[in-house]
Amino acid sequence: MTEALFLSQNDSRPMYLQIMEQIKQKVRAGDWPAGHPLPSIRELSVVTKVSVITVKRAYTELEQEGVIVTQAGRGSFVADSADLTTELTKAELEKTLDSFISGMRRLGLSDTEIMAQLKKALGRVR
C-alpha cells in the first residue's frame, strides 16, 4: 500500500508536504479512489522513516482539506466526494499557473509578453 510513496531528503519541502502531495497525486490519478484505505500512521512512519508526528500532521492537514476522512478505530480513507478529483486537479492547475506567472514576472515580462510566450509554447506542444 505504501510502496509508491517516496520521500526525498534532497527535496526542500518538509516531509509532511511531500506525503500530502503524493497522496493527492494518487487520488487525482485515480490510483486511490474514494474509500481507499490509507496506510496507518505508524505503518507509513516506519516505511518512510519519518516520525509519527510528521505523518500525523500530513493526515490532519489532508483531512482539513477534505481529501481524507479518519474514522476512530478504523483508520483513514480517501474522502467520498464526487468532485474531489476535480478540485485537486483545479488546485494543482492554479498552483502551476501561479508559479509560471511568478517566474515570468521575475524575468521582467509583462502580461502581454507572458501571453505571447504561452501561445508560442501551446503551438510547440501540440
C-alpha positions in Angstrom: 0.0 0.0 0.0 2.9 2.4 0.7 5.3 1.1 -1.9 4.8 4.0 -4.2 5.4 6.8 -1.6 8.9 8.1 -2.0 10.2 10.9 0.3 13.4 12.6 -0.5 15.9 14.2 1.9 17.1 16.3 -1.1 13.6 17.8 -1.6 13.5 21.3 0.0 9.8 20.7 1.0 9.1 19.4 4.5 8.4 15.7 4.7 4.7 16.2 5.7 4.2 18.2 2.5 5.8 15.5 0.4 3.4 13.0 1.9 0.4 15.2 1.3 1.4 15.9 -2.3 2.0 12.2 -3.1 -1.4 11.2 -1.6 -3.1 13.9 -3.6 -1.4 12.7 -6.7 -2.6 9.2 -6.2 -6.2 10.5 -5.6 -6.0 12.8 -8.7 -4.7 10.0 -10.9 -7.4 7.6 -9.7 -4.9 5.2 -8.1 -6.6 5.7 -4.8 -10.3 6.0 -5.3 -12.9 7.2 -2.8 -13.0 4.9 0.2 -9.4 3.6 -0.4 -7.7 2.9 2.9 -4.6 4.8 3.7 -1.7 3.2 5.5 -1.9 3.6 9.3 0.1 6.5 10.7 2.5 4.0 12.3 2.9 1.9 9.1 3.6 5.0 7.0 6.0 6.3 9.6 8.0 3.0 9.6 8.0 2.6 5.8 9.0 6.2 5.0 11.4 6.5 8.0 9.8 9.7 9.3 8.3 10.4 12.7 4.7 9.5 13.6 4.2 13.3 14.3 5.1 14.1 10.7 2.7 11.6 9.2 0.0 12.7 11.7 0.5 16.3 10.6 0.1 15.3 6.9 -3.1 13.3 7.6 -4.5 16.1 9.8 -4.0 18.6 7.0 -5.3 16.3 4.3 -8.4 15.8 6.5 -8.8 19.6 6.9 -8.6 19.9 3.1 -11.3 17.3 2.7 -9.0 14.8 0.9 -9.3 12.1 3.5 -11.6 11.1 6.4 -10.5 9.4 9.6 -12.8 7.1 11.5 -11.8 6.2 15.0 -10.7 2.6 15.3 -11.0 2.1 11.6 -8.3 4.3 10.1 -8.1 6.9 7.3 -9.7 6.7 3.9 -9.9 8.7 0.7 -12.9 11.0 1.1 -16.0 10.0 -0.8 -16.6 13.3 -2.5 -18.0 13.4 -6.0 -15.8 16.3 -7.1 -12.6 15.6 -5.1 -10.6 14.7 -8.1 -11.8 17.8 -10.0 -11.0 20.0 -7.0 -7.5 18.5 -6.6 -6.8 18.9 -10.4 -8.0 22.5 -10.2 -5.8 23.3 -7.2 -2.8 21.8 -8.9 -3.5 23.8 -12.1 -3.8 27.0 -10.1 -0.5 26.3 -8.3 1.3 25.5 -11.6 -0.1 28.6 -13.3 0.8 30.9 -10.3 4.3 29.5 -10.3 4.7 30.0 -14.0 3.4 33.6 -13.9 5.6 34.4 -10.9 8.6 33.1 -12.8 7.8 35.1 -15.9 7.4 38.3 -13.9 10.7 37.7 -12.1 12.2 37.6 -15.6 10.6 41.0 -16.2 7.9 40.0 -18.7 4.7 42.0 -19.0 1.3 40.3 -19.0 1.2 40.7 -22.8 4.7 39.1 -23.2 3.7 36.3 -20.9 0.6 35.6 -23.0 2.7 35.7 -26.2 5.2 33.2 -24.7 2.3 30.9 -23.5 0.8 31.0 -27.0 4.1 30.0 -28.6 4.5 27.2 -26.1 1.0 26.0 -26.9 1.9 25.9 -30.6 5.0 23.9 -29.9 3.5 21.3 -27.6 0.5 20.4 -29.7 
